[in-house]
Amino acid sequence: MAIIRLDELKEMSRDALESKLLELEGEIARERGLVKATGKPANSGKYREMRKLVARIKTILGQRGAGK
């Protein structure tokens, strides 16, 4: 997963954001399964960054929805 900056997220279309959100939620689910199995994430920094990115995407989608 590459780092996606906020200005890049704002330039993405709604469909692209929603597909990225689904992709990230799948990756987070896999990481959670790994934590349950081993007791610790393989890369805690990546896990944290994915959670932050999901929150950013949801915020942007919410702002765009409220503006209609």
DOKOL-108216 format. One record per atom (N, C-alpha, C): chain; atom name; residue in three letters; residue number from 1; x negated, y negated, z. Coordinates in nm, 2 decimals. Example, Ala and Ser with C-alpha at 12.3 -4.5 7.8 and 13.67 -1.06 7.14 Angstrom:
<r><chain>A</chain><name>N</name><resn>ALA</resn><resi>1</resi><east>-1.32</east><north>0.57</north><up>0.78</up></r>
<r><chain>A</chain><name>CA</name><resn>ALA</resn><resi>1</resi><east>-1.23</east><north>0.45</north><up>0.78</up></r>
<r><chain>A</chain><name>C</name><resn>ALA</resn><resi>1</resi><east>-1.32</east><north>0.33</north><up>0.78</up></r>
<r><chain>A</chain><name>N</name><resn>SER</resn><resi>2</resi><east>-1.28</east><north>0.22</north><up>0.71</up></r>
<r><chain>A</chain><name>CA</name><resn>SER</resn><resi>2</resi><east>-1.37</east><north>0.11</north><up>0.71</up></r>
<r><chain>A</chain><name>C</name><resn>SER</resn><resi>2</resi><east>-1.29</east><north>0.00</north><up>0.79</up></r>
//
This chain:
<r><chain>A</chain><name>N</name><resn>MET</resn><resi>1</resi><east>-0.08</east><north>0.12</north><up>0.00</up></r>
<r><chain>A</chain><name>CA</name><resn>MET</resn><resi>1</resi><east>0.00</east><north>0.00</north><up>0.00</up></r>
<r><chain>A</chain><name>C</name><resn>MET</resn><resi>1</resi><east>-0.09</east><north>-0.12</north><up>0.00</up></r>
<r><chain>A</chain><name>N</name><resn>ALA</resn><resi>2</resi><east>-0.07</east><north>-0.21</north><up>-0.10</up></r>
<r><chain>A</chain><name>CA</name><resn>ALA</resn><resi>2</resi><east>-0.14</east><north>-0.33</north><up>-0.10</up></r>
<r><chain>A</chain><name>C</name><resn>ALA</resn><resi>2</resi><east>-0.07</east><north>-0.44</north><up>-0.02</up></r>
<r><chain>A</chain><name>N</name><resn>ILE</resn><resi>3</resi><east>-0.15</east><north>-0.53</north><up>0.03</up></r>
<r><chain>A</chain><name>CA</name><resn>ILE</resn><resi>3</resi><east>-0.10</east><north>-0.64</north><up>0.11</up></r>
<r><chain>A</chain><name>C</name><resn>ILE</resn><resi>3</resi><east>-0.02</east><north>-0.74</north><up>0.02</up></r>
<r><chain>A</chain><name>N</name><resn>ILE</resn><resi>4</resi><east>0.10</east><north>-0.77</north><up>0.05</up></r>
<r><chain>A</chain><name>CA</name><resn>ILE</resn><resi>4</resi><east>0.18</east><north>-0.86</north><up>-0.02</up></r>
<r><chain>A</chain><name>C</name><resn>ILE</resn><resi>4</resi><east>0.20</east><north>-0.99</north><up>0.06</up></r>
<r><chain>A</chain><name>N</name><resn>ARG</resn><resi>5</resi><east>0.17</east><north>-1.10</north><up>0.00</up></r>
<r><chain>A</chain><name>CA</name><resn>ARG</resn><resi>5</resi><east>0.17</east><north>-1.22</north><up>0.07</up></r>
<r><chain>A</chain><name>C</name><resn>ARG</resn><resi>5</resi><east>0.32</east><north>-1.28</north><up>0.06</up></r>
<r><chain>A</chain><name>N</name><resn>LEU</resn><resi>6</resi><east>0.35</east><north>-1.37</north><up>0.15</up></r>
<r><chain>A</chain><name>CA</name><resn>LEU</resn><resi>6</resi><east>0.48</east><north>-1.43</north><up>0.16</up></r>
<r><chain>A</chain><name>C</name><resn>LEU</resn><resi>6</resi><east>0.52</east><north>-1.50</north><up>0.03</up></r>
<r><chain>A</chain><name>N</name><resn>ASP</resn><resi>7</resi><east>0.43</east><north>-1.58</north><up>-0.03</up></r>
<r><chain>A</chain><name>CA</name><resn>ASP</resn><resi>7</resi><east>0.46</east><north>-1.65</north><up>-0.15</up></r>
<r><chain>A</chain><name>C</name><resn>ASP</resn><resi>7</resi><east>0.49</east><north>-1.55</north><up>-0.27</up></r>
<r><chain>A</chain><name>N</name><resn>GLU</resn><resi>8</resi><east>0.42</east><north>-1.44</north><up>-0.27</up></r>
<r><chain>A</chain><name>CA</name><resn>GLU</resn><resi>8</resi><east>0.45</east><north>-1.33</north><up>-0.37</up></r>
<r><chain>A</chain><name>C</name><resn>GLU</resn><resi>8</resi><east>0.59</east><north>-1.27</north><up>-0.35</up></r>
<r><chain>A</chain><name>N</name><resn>LEU</resn><resi>9</resi><east>0.63</east><north>-1.26</north><up>-0.22</up></r>
<r><chain>A</chain><name>CA</name><resn>LEU</resn><resi>9</resi><east>0.76</east><north>-1.20</north><up>-0.19</up></r>
<r><chain>A</chain><name>C</name><resn>LEU</resn><resi>9</resi><east>0.87</east><north>-1.30</north><up>-0.23</up></r>
<r><chain>A</chain><name>N</name><resn>LYS</resn><resi>10</resi><east>0.84</east><north>-1.43</north><up>-0.21</up></r>
<r><chain>A</chain><name>CA</name><resn>LYS</resn><resi>10</resi><east>0.94</east><north>-1.53</north><up>-0.25</up></r>
<r><chain>A</chain><name>C</name><resn>LYS</resn><resi>10</resi><east>0.96</east><north>-1.54</north><up>-0.40</up></r>
<r><chain>A</chain><name>N</name><resn>GLU</resn><resi>11</resi><east>0.86</east><north>-1.50</north><up>-0.48</up></r>
<r><chain>A</chain><name>CA</name><resn>GLU</resn><resi>11</resi><east>0.87</east><north>-1.51</north><up>-0.62</up></r>
<r><chain>A</chain><name>C</name><resn>GLU</resn><resi>11</resi><east>0.94</east><north>-1.38</north><up>-0.68</up></r>
<r><chain>A</chain><name>N</name><resn>MET</resn><resi>12</resi><east>0.95</east><north>-1.28</north><up>-0.60</up></r>
<r><chain>A</chain><name>CA</name><resn>MET</resn><resi>12</resi><east>1.01</east><north>-1.15</north><up>-0.65</up></r>
<r><chain>A</chain><name>C</name><resn>MET</resn><resi>12</resi><east>1.16</east><north>-1.16</north><up>-0.66</up></r>
<r><chain>A</chain><name>N</name><resn>SER</resn><resi>13</resi><east>1.22</east><north>-1.09</north><up>-0.75</up></r>
<r><chain>A</chain><name>CA</name><resn>SER</resn><resi>13</resi><east>1.37</east><north>-1.09</north><up>-0.77</up></r>
<r><chain>A</chain><name>C</name><resn>SER</resn><resi>13</resi><east>1.43</east><north>-1.01</north><up>-0.66</up></r>
<r><chain>A</chain><name>N</name><resn>ARG</resn><resi>14</resi><east>1.56</east><north>-1.03</north><up>-0.64</up></r>
<r><chain>A</chain><name>CA</name><resn>ARG</resn><resi>14</resi><east>1.63</east><north>-0.95</north><up>-0.54</up></r>
<r><chain>A</chain><name>C</name><resn>ARG</resn><resi>14</resi><east>1.62</east><north>-0.80</north><up>-0.56</up></r>
<r><chain>A</chain><name>N</name><resn>ASP</resn><resi>15</resi><east>1.63</east><north>-0.76</north><up>-0.68</up></r>
<r><chain>A</chain><name>CA</name><resn>ASP</resn><resi>15</resi><east>1.62</east><north>-0.61</north><up>-0.71</up></r>
<r><chain>A</chain><name>C</name><resn>ASP</resn><resi>15</resi><east>1.48</east><north>-0.56</north><up>-0.67</up></r>
<r><chain>A</chain><name>N</name><resn>ALA</resn><resi>16</resi><east>1.38</east><north>-0.64</north><up>-0.71</up></r>
<r><chain>A</chain><name>CA</name><resn>ALA</resn><resi>16</resi><east>1.24</east><north>-0.59</north><up>-0.67</up></r>
<r><chain>A</chain><name>C</name><resn>ALA</resn><resi>16</resi><east>1.22</east><north>-0.59</north><up>-0.52</up></r>
<r><chain>A</chain><name>N</name><resn>LEU</resn><resi>17</resi><east>1.28</east><north>-0.68</north><up>-0.45</up></r>
<r><chain>A</chain><name>CA</name><resn>LEU</resn><resi>17</resi><east>1.27</east><north>-0.69</north><up>-0.31</up></r>
<r><chain>A</chain><name>C</name><resn>LEU</resn><resi>17</resi><east>1.34</east><north>-0.57</north><up>-0.24</up></r>
<r><chain>A</chain><name>N</name><resn>GLU</resn><resi>18</resi><east>1.46</east><north>-0.53</north><up>-0.29</up></r>
<r><chain>A</chain><name>CA</name><resn>GLU</resn><resi>18</resi><east>1.53</east><north>-0.42</north><up>-0.24</up></r>
<r><chain>A</chain><name>C</name><resn>GLU</resn><resi>18</resi><east>1.46</east><north>-0.29</north><up>-0.27</up></r>
<r><chain>A</chain><name>N</name><resn>SER</resn><resi>19</resi><east>1.40</east><north>-0.27</north><up>-0.38</up></r>
<r><chain>A</chain><name>CA</name><resn>SER</resn><resi>19</resi><east>1.33</east><north>-0.15</north><up>-0.41</up></r>
<r><chain>A</chain><name>C</name><resn>SER</resn><resi>19</resi><east>1.20</east><north>-0.14</north><up>-0.33</up></r>
<r><chain>A</chain><name>N</name><resn>LYS</resn><resi>20</resi><east>1.13</east><north>-0.25</north><up>-0.31</up></r>
<r><chain>A</chain><name>CA</name><resn>LYS</resn><resi>20</resi><east>1.02</east><north>-0.25</north><up>-0.22</up></r>
<r><chain>A</chain><name>C</name><resn>LYS</resn><resi>20</resi><east>1.05</east><north>-0.22</north><up>-0.08</up></r>
<r><chain>A</chain><name>N</name><resn>LEU</resn><resi>21</resi><east>1.17</east><north>-0.27</north><up>-0.03</up></r>
<r><chain>A</chain><name>CA</name><resn>LEU</resn><resi>21</resi><east>1.22</east><north>-0.24</north><up>0.10</up></r>
<r><chain>A</chain><name>C</name><resn>LEU</resn><resi>21</resi><east>1.24</east><north>-0.09</north><up>0.12</up></r>
<r><chain>A</chain><name>N</name><resn>LEU</resn><resi>22</resi><east>1.31</east><north>-0.03</north><up>0.02</up></r>
<r><chain>A</chain><name>CA</name><resn>LEU</resn><resi>22</resi><east>1.33</east><north>0.12</north><up>0.03</up></r>
<r><chain>A</chain><name>C</name><resn>LEU</resn><resi>22</resi><east>1.20</east><north>0.20</north><up>0.03</up></r>
<r><chain>A</chain><name>N</name><resn>GLU</resn><resi>23</resi><east>1.11</east><north>0.15</north><up>-0.05</up></r>
<r><chain>A</chain><name>CA</name><resn>GLU</resn><resi>23</resi><east>0.98</east><north>0.22</north><up>-0.05</up></r>
<r><chain>A</chain><name>C</name><resn>GLU</resn><resi>23</resi><east>0.91</east><north>0.21</north><up>0.08</up></r>
<r><chain>A</chain><name>N</name><resn>LEU</resn><resi>24</resi><east>0.91</east><north>0.09</north><up>0.14</up></r>
<r><chain>A</chain><name>CA</name><resn>LEU</resn><resi>24</resi><east>0.84</east><north>0.07</north><up>0.27</up></r>
<r><chain>A</chain><name>C</name><resn>LEU</resn><resi>24</resi><east>0.91</east><north>0.15</north><up>0.38</up></r>
<r><chain>A</chain><name>N</name><resn>GLU</resn><resi>25</resi><east>1.04</east><north>0.15</north><up>0.38</up></r>
<r><chain>A</chain><name>CA</name><resn>GLU</resn><resi>25</resi><east>1.11</east><north>0.23</north><up>0.48</up></r>
<r><chain>A</chain><name>C</name><resn>GLU</resn><resi>25</resi><east>1.08</east><north>0.38</north><up>0.47</up></r>
<r><chain>A</chain><name>N</name><resn>GLY</resn><resi>26</resi><east>1.06</east><north>0.43</north><up>0.35</up></r>
<r><chain>A</chain><name>CA</name><resn>GLY</resn><resi>26</resi><east>1.02</east><north>0.57</north><up>0.34</up></r>
<r><chain>A</chain><name>C</name><resn>GLY</resn><resi>26</resi><east>0.89</east><north>0.59</north><up>0.39</up></r>
<r><chain>A</chain><name>N</name><resn>GLU</resn><resi>27</resi><east>0.79</east><north>0.50</north><up>0.37</up></r>
<r><chain>A</chain><name>CA</name><resn>GLU</resn><resi>27</resi><east>0.66</east><north>0.51</north><up>0.42</up></r>
<r><chain>A</chain><name>C</name><resn>GLU</resn><resi>27</resi><east>0.66</east><north>0.51</north><up>0.57</up></r>
<r><chain>A</chain><name>N</name><resn>ILE</resn><resi>28</resi><east>0.74</east><north>0.42</north><up>0.63</up></r>
<r><chain>A</chain><name>CA</name><resn>ILE</resn><resi>28</resi><east>0.75</east><north>0.41</north><up>0.77</up></r>
<r><chain>A</chain><name>C</name><resn>ILE</resn><resi>28</resi><east>0.80</east><north>0.53</north><up>0.84</up></r>
<r><chain>A</chain><name>N</name><resn>ALA</resn><resi>29</resi><east>0.90</east><north>0.59</north><up>0.77</up></r>
<r><chain>A</chain><name>CA</name><resn>ALA</resn><resi>29</resi><east>0.96</east><north>0.72</north><up>0.82</up></r>
<r><chain>A</chain><name>C</name><resn>ALA</resn><resi>29</resi><east>0.86</east><north>0.83</north><up>0.82</up></r>
<r><chain>A</chain><name>N</name><resn>ARG</resn><resi>30</resi><east>0.77</east><north>0.83</north><up>0.72</up></r>
<r><chain>A</chain><name>CA</name><resn>ARG</resn><resi>30</resi><east>0.66</east><north>0.93</north><up>0.71</up></r>
<r><chain>A</chain><name>C</name><resn>ARG</resn><resi>30</resi><east>0.56</east><north>0.91</north><up>0.83</up></r>
<r><chain>A</chain><name>N</name><resn>GLU</resn><resi>31</resi><east>0.53</east><north>0.78</north><up>0.85</up></r>
<r><chain>A</chain><name>CA</name><resn>GLU</resn><resi>31</resi><east>0.44</east><north>0.75</north><up>0.96</up></r>
<r><chain>A</chain><name>C</name><resn>GLU</resn><resi>31</resi><east>0.50</east><north>0.79</north><up>1.09</up></r>
<r><chain>A</chain><name>N</name><resn>ARG</resn><resi>32</resi><east>0.63</east><north>0.76</north><up>1.11</up></r>
<r><chain>A</chain><name>CA</name><resn>ARG</resn><resi>32</resi><east>0.69</east><north>0.80</north><up>1.24</up></r>
<r><chain>A</chain><name>C</name><resn>ARG</resn><resi>32</resi><east>0.69</east><north>0.95</north><up>1.26</up></r>
<r><chain>A</chain><name>N</name><resn>GLY</resn><resi>33</resi><east>0.71</east><north>1.03</north><up>1.15</up></r>
<r><chain>A</chain><name>CA</name><resn>GLY</resn><resi>33</resi><east>0.70</east><north>1.17</north><up>1.16</up></r>
<r><chain>A</chain><name>C</name><resn>GLY</resn><resi>33</resi><east>0.56</east><north>1.22</north><up>1.20</up></r>
<r><chain>A</chain><name>N</name><resn>LEU</resn><resi>34</resi><east>0.46</east><north>1.15</north><up>1.14</up></r>
<r><chain>A</chain><name>CA</name><resn>LEU</resn><resi>34</resi><east>0.32</east><north>1.18</north><up>1.18</up></r>
<r><chain>A</chain><name>C</name><resn>LEU</resn><resi>34</resi><east>0.29</east><north>1.15</north><up>1.33</up></r>
<r><chain>A</chain><name>N</name><resn>VAL</resn><resi>35</resi><east>0.35</east><north>1.04</north><up>1.38</up></r>
<r><chain>A</chain><name>CA</name><resn>VAL</resn><resi>35</resi><east>0.33</east><north>1.01</north><up>1.52</up></r>
<r><chain>A</chain><name>C</name><resn>VAL</resn><resi>35</resi><east>0.40</east><north>1.11</north><up>1.61</up></r>
<r><chain>A</chain><name>N</name><resn>LYS</resn><resi>36</resi><east>0.52</east><north>1.16</north><up>1.57</up></r>
<r><chain>A</chain><name>CA</name><resn>LYS</resn><resi>36</resi><east>0.58</east><north>1.26</north><up>1.65</up></r>
<r><chain>A</chain><name>C</name><resn>LYS</resn><resi>36</resi><east>0.50</east><north>1.39</north><up>1.65</up></r>
<r><chain>A</chain><name>N</name><resn>ALA</resn><resi>37</resi><east>0.44</east><north>1.42</north><up>1.54</up></r>
<r><chain>A</chain><name>CA</name><resn>ALA</resn><resi>37</resi><east>0.36</east><north>1.55</north><up>1.53</up></r>
<r><chain>A</chain><name>C</name><resn>ALA</resn><resi>37</resi><east>0.23</east><north>1.54</north><up>1.60</up></r>
<r><chain>A</chain><name>N</name><resn>THR</resn><resi>38</resi><east>0.16</east><north>1.43</north><up>1.58</up></r>
<r><chain>A</chain><name>CA</name><resn>THR</resn><resi>38</resi><east>0.02</east><north>1.42</north><up>1.63</up></r>
<r><chain>A</chain><name>C</name><resn>THR</resn><resi>38</resi><east>0.01</east><north>1.33</north><up>1.76</up></r>
<r><chain>A</chain><name>N</name><resn>GLY</resn><resi>39</resi><east>0.11</east><north>1.25</north><up>1.78</up></r>
<r><chain>A</chain><name>CA</name><resn>GLY</resn><resi>39</resi><east>0.10</east><north>1.16</north><up>1.90</up></r>
<r><chain>A</chain><name>C</name><resn>GLY</resn><resi>39</resi><east>0.04</east><north>1.03</north><up>1.87</up></r>
<r><chain>A</chain><name>N</name><resn>LYS</resn><resi>40</resi><east>-0.02</east><north>1.01</north><up>1.75</up></r>
<r><chain>A</chain><name>CA</name><resn>LYS</resn><resi>40</resi><east>-0.07</east><north>0.87</north><up>1.72</up></r>
<r><chain>A</chain><name>C</name><resn>LYS</resn><resi>40</resi><east>-0.06</east><north>0.85</north><up>1.57</up></r>
<r><chain>A</chain><name>N</name><resn>PRO</resn><resi>41</resi><east>-0.05</east><north>0.73</north><up>1.52</up></r>
<r><chain>A</chain><name>CA</name><resn>PRO</resn><resi>41</resi><east>-0.04</east><north>0.70</north><up>1.38</up></r>
<r><chain>A</chain><name>C</name><resn>PRO</resn><resi>41</resi><east>-0.18</east><north>0.72</north><up>1.32</up></r>
<r><chain>A</chain><name>N</name><resn>ALA</resn><resi>42</resi><east>-0.19</east><north>0.76</north><up>1.19</up></r>
<r><chain>A</chain><name>CA</name><resn>ALA</resn><resi>42</resi><east>-0.31</east><north>0.77</north><up>1.12</up></r>
<r><chain>A</chain><name>C</name><resn>ALA</resn><resi>42</resi><east>-0.39</east><north>0.64</north><up>1.11</up></r>
<r><chain>A</chain><name>N</name><resn>ASN</resn><resi>43</resi><east>-0.31</east><north>0.53</north><up>1.09</up></r>
<r><chain>A</chain><name>CA</name><resn>ASN</resn><resi>43</resi><east>-0.37</east><north>0.40</north><up>1.08</up></r>
<r><chain>A</chain><name>C</name><resn>ASN</resn><resi>43</resi><east>-0.27</east><north>0.30</north><up>1.14</up></r>
<r><chain>A</chain><name>N</name><resn>SER</resn><resi>44</resi><east>-0.29</east><north>0.26</north><up>1.26</up></r>
<r><chain>A</chain><name>CA</name><resn>SER</resn><resi>44</resi><east>-0.19</east><north>0.18</north><up>1.33</up></r>
<r><chain>A</chain><name>C</name><resn>SER</resn><resi>44</resi><east>-0.18</east><north>0.04</north><up>1.27</up></r>
<r><chain>A</chain><name>N</name><resn>GLY</resn><resi>45</resi><east>-0.29</east><north>-0.01</north><up>1.21</up></r>
<r><chain>A</chain><name>CA</name><resn>GLY</resn><resi>45</resi><east>-0.28</east><north>-0.14</north><up>1.15</up></r>
<r><chain>A</chain><name>C</name><resn>GLY</resn><resi>45</resi><east>-0.19</east><north>-0.14</north><up>1.03</up></r>
<r><chain>A</chain><name>N</name><resn>LYS</resn><resi>46</resi><east>-0.20</east><north>-0.03</north><up>0.95</up></r>
<r><chain>A</chain><name>CA</name><resn>LYS</resn><resi>46</resi><east>-0.11</east><north>-0.02</north><up>0.83</up></r>
<r><chain>A</chain><name>C</name><resn>LYS</resn><resi>46</resi><east>0.03</east><north>-0.01</north><up>0.87</up></r>
<r><chain>A</chain><name>N</name><resn>TYR</resn><resi>47</resi><east>0.06</east><north>0.07</north><up>0.98</up></r>
<r><chain>A</chain><name>CA</name><resn>TYR</resn><resi>47</resi><east>0.19</east><north>0.09</north><up>1.03</up></r>
<r><chain>A</chain><name>C</name><resn>TYR</resn><resi>47</resi><east>0.25</east><north>-0.04</north><up>1.07</up></r>
<r><chain>A</chain><name>N</name><resn>ARG</resn><resi>48</resi><east>0.17</east><north>-0.12</north><up>1.15</up></r>
<r><chain>A</chain><name>CA</name><resn>ARG</resn><resi>48</resi><east>0.22</east><north>-0.25</north><up>1.20</up></r>
<r><chain>A</chain><name>C</name><resn>ARG</resn><resi>48</resi><east>0.25</east><north>-0.34</north><up>1.08</up></r>
<r><chain>A</chain><name>N</name><resn>GLU</resn><resi>49</resi><east>0.16</east><north>-0.35</north><up>0.98</up></r>
<r><chain>A</chain><name>CA</name><resn>GLU</resn><resi>49</resi><east>0.17</east><north>-0.44</north><up>0.87</up></r>
<r><chain>A</chain><name>C</name><resn>GLU</resn><resi>49</resi><east>0.30</east><north>-0.40</north><up>0.79</up></r>
<r><chain>A</chain><name>N</name><resn>MET</resn><resi>50</resi><east>0.33</east><north>-0.27</north><up>0.77</up></r>
<r><chain>A</chain><name>CA</name><resn>MET</resn><resi>50</resi><east>0.45</east><north>-0.23</north><up>0.70</up></r>
<r><chain>A</chain><name>C</name><resn>MET</resn><resi>50</resi><east>0.57</east><north>-0.27</north><up>0.77</up></r>
<r><chain>A</chain><name>N</name><resn>ARG</resn><resi>51</resi><east>0.57</east><north>-0.26</north><up>0.91</up></r>
<r><chain>A</chain><name>CA</name><resn>ARG</resn><resi>51</resi><east>0.69</east><north>-0.31</north><up>0.98</up></r>
<r><chain>A</chain><name>C</name><resn>ARG</resn><resi>51</resi><east>0.71</east><north>-0.46</north><up>0.97</up></r>
<r><chain>A</chain><name>N</name><resn>LYS</resn><resi>52</resi><east>0.60</east><north>-0.54</north><up>0.97</up></r>
<r><chain>A</chain><name>CA</name><resn>LYS</resn><resi>52</resi><east>0.61</east><north>-0.68</north><up>0.95</up></r>
<r><chain>A</chain><name>C</name><resn>LYS</resn><resi>52</resi><east>0.66</east><north>-0.72</north><up>0.81</up></r>
<r><chain>A</chain><name>N</name><resn>LEU</resn><resi>53</resi><east>0.61</east><north>-0.64</north><up>0.71</up></r>
<r><chain>A</chain><name>CA</name><resn>LEU</resn><resi>53</resi><east>0.65</east><north>-0.67</north><up>0.57</up></r>
<r><chain>A</chain><name>C</name><resn>LEU</resn><resi>53</resi><east>0.80</east><north>-0.64</north><up>0.55</up></r>
<r><chain>A</chain><name>N</name><resn>VAL</resn><resi>54</resi><east>0.85</east><north>-0.53</north><up>0.62</up></r>
<r><chain>A</chain><name>CA</name><resn>VAL</resn><resi>54</resi><east>1.00</east><north>-0.50</north><up>0.61</up></r>
<r><chain>A</chain><name>C</name><resn>VAL</resn><resi>54</resi><east>1.08</east><north>-0.62</north><up>0.67</up></r>
<r><chain>A</chain><name>N</name><resn>ALA</resn><resi>55</resi><east>1.03</east><north>-0.67</north><up>0.78</up></r>
<r><chain>A</chain><name>CA</name><resn>ALA</resn><resi>55</resi><east>1.10</east><north>-0.78</north><up>0.85</up></r>
<r><chain>A</chain><name>C</name><resn>ALA</resn><resi>55</resi><east>1.10</east><north>-0.90</north><up>0.76</up></r>
<r><chain>A</chain><name>N</name><resn>ARG</resn><resi>56</resi><east>0.98</east><north>-0.93</north><up>0.69</up></r>
<r><chain>A</chain><name>CA</name><resn>ARG</resn><resi>56</resi><east>0.98</east><north>-1.05</north><up>0.60</up></r>
<r><chain>A</chain><name>C</name><resn>ARG</resn><resi>56</resi><east>1.07</east><north>-1.03</north><up>0.48</up></r>
<r><chain>A</chain><name>N</name><resn>ILE</resn><resi>57</resi><east>1.08</east><north>-0.91</north><up>0.43</up></r>
<r><chain>A</chain><name>CA</name><resn>ILE</resn><resi>57</resi><east>1.17</east><north>-0.89</north><up>0.31</up></r>
<r><chain>A</chain><name>C</name><resn>ILE</resn><resi>57</resi><east>1.31</east><north>-0.90</north><up>0.36</up></r>
<r><chain>A</chain><name>N</name><resn>LYS</resn><resi>58</resi><east>1.35</east><north>-0.85</north><up>0.47</up></r>
<r><chain>A</chain><name>CA</name><resn>LYS</resn><resi>58</resi><east>1.49</east><north>-0.86</north><up>0.52</up></r>
<r><chain>A</chain><name>C</name><resn>LYS</resn><resi>58</resi><east>1.52</east><north>-1.01</north><up>0.55</up></r>
<r><chain>A</chain><name>N</name><resn>THR</resn><resi>59</resi><east>1.43</east><north>-1.08</north><up>0.59</up></r>
<r><chain>A</chain><name>CA</name><resn>THR</resn><resi>59</resi><east>1.45</east><north>-1.23</north><up>0.62</up></r>
<r><chain>A</chain><name>C</name><resn>THR</resn><resi>59</resi><east>1.48</east><north>-1.30</north><up>0.49</up></r>
<r><chain>A</chain><name>N</name><resn>ILE</resn><resi>60</resi><east>1.39</east><north>-1.27</north><up>0.39</up></r>
<r><chain>A</chain><name>CA</name><resn>ILE</resn><resi>60</resi><east>1.41</east><north>-1.34</north><up>0.26</up></r>
<r><chain>A</chain><name>C</name><resn>ILE</resn><resi>60</resi><east>1.54</east><north>-1.30</north><up>0.20</up></r>
<r><chain>A</chain><name>N</name><resn>LEU</resn><resi>61</resi><east>1.58</east><north>-1.17</north><up>0.20</up></r>
<r><chain>A</chain><name>CA</name><resn>LEU</resn><resi>61</resi><east>1.70</east><north>-1.13</north><up>0.14</up></r>
<r><chain>A</chain><name>C</name><resn>LEU</resn><resi>61</resi><east>1.82</east><north>-1.20</north><up>0.22</up></r>
<r><chain>A</chain><name>N</name><resn>GLY</resn><resi>62</resi><east>1.81</east><north>-1.21</north><up>0.35</up></r>
<r><chain>A</chain><name>CA</name><resn>GLY</resn><resi>62</resi><east>1.91</east><north>-1.28</north><up>0.43</up></r>
<r><chain>A</chain><name>C</name><resn>GLY</resn><resi>62</resi><east>1.93</east><north>-1.42</north><up>0.39</up></r>
<r><chain>A</chain><name>N</name><resn>GLN</resn><resi>63</resi><east>1.82</east><north>-1.49</north><up>0.37</up></r>
<r><chain>A</chain><name>CA</name><resn>GLN</resn><resi>63</resi><east>1.82</east><north>-1.63</north><up>0.33</up></r>
<r><chain>A</chain><name>C</name><resn>GLN</resn><resi>63</resi><east>1.88</east><north>-1.65</north><up>0.20</up></r>
<r><chain>A</chain><name>N</name><resn>ARG</resn><resi>64</resi><east>1.85</east><north>-1.56</north><up>0.11</up></r>
<r><chain>A</chain><name>CA</name><resn>ARG</resn><resi>64</resi><east>1.91</east><north>-1.57</north><up>-0.03</up></r>
<r><chain>A</chain><name>C</name><resn>ARG</resn><resi>64</resi><east>2.05</east><north>-1.54</north><up>-0.03</up></r>
<r><chain>A</chain><name>N</name><resn>GLY</resn><resi>65</resi><east>2.10</east><north>-1.45</north><up>0.06</up></r>
<r><chain>A</chain><name>CA</name><resn>GLY</resn><resi>65</resi><east>2.24</east><north>-1.41</north><up>0.07</up></r>
<r><chain>A</chain><name>C</name><resn>GLY</resn><resi>65</resi><east>2.32</east><north>-1.53</north><up>0.13</up></r>
<r><chain>A</chain><name>N</name><resn>ALA</resn><resi>66</resi><east>2.26</east><north>-1.60</north><up>0.22</up></r>
<r><chain>A</chain><name>CA</name><resn>ALA</resn><resi>66</resi><east>2.33</east><north>-1.70</north><up>0.29</up></r>
<r><chain>A</chain><name>C</name><resn>ALA</resn><resi>66</resi><east>2.35</east><north>-1.83</north><up>0.20</up></r>
<r><chain>A</chain><name>N</name><resn>GLY</resn><resi>67</resi><east>2.26</east><north>-1.84</north><up>0.10</up></r>
<r><chain>A</chain><name>CA</name><resn>GLY</resn><resi>67</resi><east>2.26</east><north>-1.96</north><up>0.02</up></r>
<r><chain>A</chain><name>C</name><resn>GLY</resn><resi>67</resi><east>2.37</east><north>-1.95</north><up>-0.09</up></r>
<r><chain>A</chain><name>N</name><resn>LYS</resn><resi>68</resi><east>2.43</east><north>-1.84</north><up>-0.11</up></r>
<r><chain>A</chain><name>CA</name><resn>LYS</resn><resi>68</resi><east>2.53</east><north>-1.82</north><up>-0.21</up></r>
<r><chain>A</chain><name>C</name><resn>LYS</resn><resi>68</resi><east>2.66</east><north>-1.90</north><up>-0.18</up></r>
//
